[in-house]
């Protein structure tokens, strides 16, 4: 029976034409009980989908037969109003749909609703009153009546599995209806799925702060107590080993004293174990964690703990910026320069740094960013007074930054050394291992050989789905594509010309590991890359072995370059610094400077001094010269001049449009149509392209792209949206062609 109330619902569907609020009737059972931000089930196109109740509707749409809300989503509390506002902002800022942005707020596990226990809902239906409802239902819904009668007989609560066993599998449908109607409440496993269950962390008292840390903390305290309207985000620019994490811990302690909650984002899963250990040593069980290495159940249970207010601190990867806290007082982004804070797929392609800034604004919280190598955009905001700059220029106990030696690998070739290790690096390894110290070797390529080339025709063995060379993996003796996962056996002859002159070229982490074991048979080596860390807990296990000195040399990709603190490491070797330097991307120099500086910072963090050997074919490159001197200001001054001359960020915003499909001609035609739609539709910024993307084919689809540039990202986004709305889909040359939009991309490959 209808209550007469109307509700506006954002439905969890991302089909074309569904980016709007839908109007539903509120059933009598929910009249007066709906709260904005509450999750509901609604009928939609013959299905029942998840939706978010946004608020009451003033009037029904004309000519539409309204349907009723089917019921509440069991066991999921309402989303705080600021988070709903944040989802709307995210959708607008990143040219996404509101339903797609809402998915960021609700874990997949919540939508699946894997119920374990069922209970008659006390506030809606007393056990003593079940009989009347059962009598009413017997005529029109006998199985629902049977279910409720059964629940009354067993005392109002039962395991779902036992109900299915006693009443048959077909009772699953009536159970769903009873949950949606609110007659029953869903419960889950009584025992929490605890990601820390097997870990014990000893409490650790705070260390004495250095004068620099004291001054930095005072600046953060000033911003915390300032009125929100006058509060500035704080950028902590601290050299590696200067104690930024301790600043975060002290700031969180201040926020907790104020009765508020804190979110701390870290960029890599590999960083999470060490960071969480430090947080738990300081704050005990008042810490929840959110990242992709958790099981689905652990992630959902942690999300529930946060939403119920059982903790006041969250540590996690980029998605933790949407943690369902109320009363947030502080958001910290550690290693704020990292590319992993940018979501690429599925949409919206948000940047956690920008979302965090907006959430801080909405909730009156303080944003604190930290890095030894800040993003140019962030440091520019600090230079222009938008951010408050706090500097930590010295390591704890005034330990020196490690000296960096640039080795010209062209000279090594001229001297007859064709090894992947220079003579200087081998000599340094000899000395380090003889002294029973530890080393880290960094190479931002995994696999054994990075490609296989035919010496007759000059062609490389490529992926059949992507326009990239396949990488050889020694462990499985196969070729693999690191983009789509395609694998193939190693050919004995060239597939293009039939020649048997096949040569393996390039080096990845797997080859570095093997070469180390050949040179030093008794040295304990561990490799840390995507291939060795697929299993849950693998990151933490490798790092624990290294921390416990069960490993002498750690070989890895970029996941070992930042945040890790091992006092026993006295040598860092960068096997090849050029891997990111020659990419066709305007951020290539910045990325290289950051990687080299960050990995160099892993050396000499204990009582023994460290050193760094950087192997390169471009030792005179400005980014490497600045990294060798640990000189961020020098790098920033040169790079910001280049960005301004070419009108690149931070002096302009960019929108990257990628058109893809299996029919290359349709993709190319659509790209031209997109250009015309924008040019004729009134887009006011620059339009570069269309052209084939640097990765011209990916996962079986051809790719063309356009780059839009302009000074005002909000205006650009609004203009793009208006242009495509006016074109009404006619810009597609084929229905099979798709368009992806990336606002302020970190890469345009």
PyMOL commands that set and color helices and strands:
alter all, ss='L'
color gray80, all
select helices_A, chain A and resi 28-30+81-93+98-105+108-112+127-140+142-153+160-167+171-181+211-225+228-230+244-257+269-283+296-307+318-322+339-341+352-363+376-383+396-398+409-414+423-434+509-519+538-547+558-560+588-600+622-628+632-646+664-681+713-727
alter helices_A, ss='H'
color red, helices_A
select strands_A, chain A and resi 2-11+22-27+38-44+47-56+69-72+117-120+157-159+184-187+234-238+261-265+287-290+313-316+328-334+366-371+388-392+403-408+438-442+451-454+471-473+478-480+487-488+502-505+525-528+553-556+569-574+611-616+653-661+686-698+701-710+738-743
alter strands_A, ss='S'
color yellow, strands_A
deselect
rebuild
show_as cartoon
